[in-house]
Amino acid sequence: MATTNFLNPNPPEFERFLYASVGEDRQGSVVTVLSALARLNLDPWEEAAHLAALGREGAATRLGLLLSRVLDVPALGQDHGAVGRDLTRLLPGGAARQGRPGGTAKSGVPLTSGAFWAILVALFFLAQALFGGVPGMGA
């Protein structure tokens, strides 16, 4: 049975890649891959899954192009290709290449947090209907 972390539904295998530094911005703050992708209005977890699916060479090319668009990190100016190549080594292989990260059951049906809460509420009301009228259960 797969365990699901409802507080952080993103798979941990992308964390090493997404939390790696790409350099400092002009204000001296460390910029991670996650924050660089977010600055480009991309979903970092989706992009990491997409990059992992491309393979090392394709991922290095795409990441280098993406990093070239992050203009407020001076170190990326001329080295975005090399930084992209280095960072793609942190991407996981194998199962992570199957697509969008998240809570996916073995049947391939995604389990979103909304679906989880809907099921939980339905079970609560079912329990209320079954046990609500039992004698001796109240005043």
N, C-alpha and C positions, 0 to 999 in steps of 0.2 A: 504494500500500500504506500503510495507516495505521500510525503508530508508536504503540506502547503503552509507557507508563512503569510498570513493575511495582512500583517503589518508591512511586509516588504515582499510583494508578489514577484519581484524581479529575480531571475536566477543568479546565484552567487558566482557562477563561472565567468561572468562578464565584469565583475567588480575590479579585478586586477587591472584590466584594460581601461575601464572607464575612469578609475580613480588615479591613473598614472598622469604625471605632470607633462604638459607640453611646453611650459615656460612661464614666465611672469608677464603680466600685462603692464601697461605704461604706468599704472599706479602702484606697482610692486606686489600685487596679489598673484598667488600661484593659480594658474589656470590648468585644470585637468581636462582630459578628453571629454568627460561628461559636460563640464561647463562650456567647453569650446563648441561642442555640438549643440548645446542648448542656446548658445549665443547665435547660432545659425538657424534657430527655430526648427531644429530637428529633434525627434524623440531619441535620446541617447541609447536607450535599451533596444529600440527597433533598429537603429543604425548599427549597433554592435552586432545584432543578430544577422543583419544584412551583410556586413563586412565579413563575418565568420563564414557565411555561406559562399562568399566569392572565392575563397582560397587565399593563400598568402600574397601572391603577386597581384591579383585583382584588388584585394583589400588594401594593399600598400598604395596602389595607384589612386584608388578612390579616396582613401584617407588623406593622402598627400594633397589632392585637389581640394578637399574640404578644408584642410588646415590652411591652405593658401588664401582662403576667404576670411580667416580670422585675422583681421588687420590690427587689432590692438595688442598683439603679442609680438614684439619686435624680433625675438629669436626665431620666429617662424618665417620671417621675410624671405630668406634665401634657402633655409634648411627644411622647408616643409616636407619635401620628398623624403629626406633622410629620417626626419622625425616620424613620418608616417610609416616607413619601413620598420623602424625600431619598435614602434608601438604595436604593430600588427603581430609581432612575436608574442604579445601578451594575450592575444585572442585564443579562446579554446577551440579545439577541433572536435570532430565526431558529432555527438548528440546536439551540441549547440548550433550546428549548421542546419537544423531542421526548420528554422523560421522564427517567428515571433516568440519572445520569451513570455512566460506567464504561467499561470496554473492550468496546465493542459492535462486532462485525464488520459489514460492509456488508449481510450477509444478515439481520441483526437478531438473530443468536444471541449471547447474552452470553458473553464469555470471562472466567471468574473466575480468580483466581490458583490455586485448587485444580485447575481443569480444565487450566490451563497446566502445572502440576507433574505431573499424572497423565499428560499427553501426553509430557512430557519423560522421565519414568521409563519409559514404554512404549517410546519410541524408544531409550533406553539399553539395555533388555533385548533389543530387536530387533537392535541393533548387536552386542551380545554373542553372540547366537545365530548371527548371520551370520558374524562374524569371529572368534569364539572358537575354532573348530576349524581354522583355516587353518594349514597347515604353515609353519614358519619364523617364526612369530609368538611364540615363547616359548623356554623353555630346553629 
